C-alpha cells in the first residue's frame, strides 16, 4: 500500500510506501507529507515547500486481497 500525493511544484507524484501485511495483521501508520518523495523509486525531492492538493491511498494485491482502513485522519 502507498500514499500518492500530487506535487504541482515538481509536476510529479510523491509516494510514501506503507508496506505489506500478512492476513489478519494490523499496523498503525503515521507519516508526515515531507517524508514522501518524488518518483517511482522515491529518490527525488520531498514535498518541502509544496502545497498539498490531494492524497490517494493505493493498494496492489491479488483479486481476493482486501484492506481495511479505520480511523483515518489527515491533519493540516
Helices and strands as residue ranges (DSSP letters): E 2-7, E 12-17, G 33-35, E 37-38, E 55-58
